[in-house]
Amino acid sequence: MVVPYESLYRKVQIVLQSKLEEFQLYEYDAITSEQLWMYCVEKKWRKQVIEELPLHVVVSAVFSVTPSEILNYAQVKGLQSINGIIDLSREELEELLGTKNNN
């Protein structure tokens, strides 16, 4: 997997690894350093110029991430990708979900 901002990613690799070890203590073994990094890039820093972030801000952000934040974000991204694949009208979706009013 190609990660954005690879130079910065390599600089904080030890921080990412430390955070993953913390996750493993709580039995969140499936989260990878790439997923953790992408969460930070796409969610934590989405409105910032990442190249200009001081290193201590990057490290602090990585250490502040919780497993539930990553899992929730992954669920939302998964739902968004499904929505992009399945092209249903509102009526078709309501019928499929059984929420259509048949007055």
C-alpha positions in Angstrom: 0.0 0.0 0.0 1.3 3.4 -0.9 0.8 5.9 1.9 0.5 9.6 1.5 3.2 11.8 3.0 5.6 8.8 3.0 8.5 10.8 4.4 6.5 11.9 7.4 5.1 8.4 7.8 8.6 7.0 8.0 9.6 9.6 10.6 6.8 8.6 12.9 6.9 4.8 12.2 8.1 4.1 15.8 5.2 6.2 17.2 2.7 4.3 15.0 4.2 1.0 16.1 3.9 2.0 19.8 0.3 2.9 19.3 -0.4 -0.4 17.6 1.2 -2.2 20.5 -1.2 -0.3 22.8 -4.1 -1.4 20.7 -2.9 -5.0 20.9 -3.1 -4.8 24.7 -6.8 -4.2 24.2 -7.0 -7.0 21.7 -7.4 -4.8 18.6 -4.9 -6.8 16.6 -6.4 -6.2 13.1 -5.5 -2.4 12.9 -2.4 -1.8 10.8 0.0 1.1 10.8 -1.3 2.1 7.4 -4.9 2.2 8.6 -3.9 4.3 11.6 -1.9 6.7 9.4 -4.7 7.0 6.9 -7.2 7.7 9.7 -5.0 10.6 10.9 -4.4 11.9 7.3 -8.1 11.7 6.3 -9.8 12.6 9.5 -7.5 14.3 12.1 -5.6 16.5 9.6 -8.1 16.8 6.8 -8.3 20.6 7.0 -4.6 21.2 7.7 -1.5 21.4 5.5 0.1 18.2 6.6 3.5 19.1 5.3 3.6 22.1 7.6 2.5 20.3 10.8 5.2 20.3 13.5 6.4 16.8 14.4 5.1 17.1 18.0 1.6 17.8 16.7 1.8 14.7 14.5 3.0 12.5 17.3 0.4 13.9 19.7 -2.4 13.2 17.2 -1.3 9.6 16.7 -1.1 9.0 20.4 -4.6 10.4 20.9 -6.3 8.0 18.5 -8.6 5.4 20.0 -9.5 2.0 18.4 -13.1 3.0 18.4 -12.4 6.1 16.3 -10.6 4.0 13.7 -13.3 1.4 13.6 -16.1 3.9 13.4 -14.3 5.7 10.6 -13.8 2.4 8.7 -17.5 1.6 9.0 -18.5 5.0 7.6 -16.0 4.7 4.7 -17.3 1.2 4.0 -20.9 2.4 3.9 -19.9 5.3 1.6 -18.2 2.9 -0.8 -21.2 0.6 -0.9 -23.5 3.6 -1.5 -21.2 4.6 -4.5 -21.5 1.1 -6.0 -25.2 0.6 -5.5 -27.2 3.1 -7.5 -30.7 3.0 -6.1 -33.4 5.6 -6.1 -34.9 6.8 -2.8 -38.0 4.7 -3.5 -36.0 1.6 -4.3 -34.0 2.0 -1.2 -37.1 2.5 1.0 -38.7 -0.6 -0.6 -35.5 -2.7 0.0 -35.3 -1.6 3.6 -39.0 -2.1 4.2 -39.6 1.5 5.2 -41.8 2.5 2.2 -45.3 3.8 3.2 -48.0 2.0 1.2 -50.9 4.4 1.9 
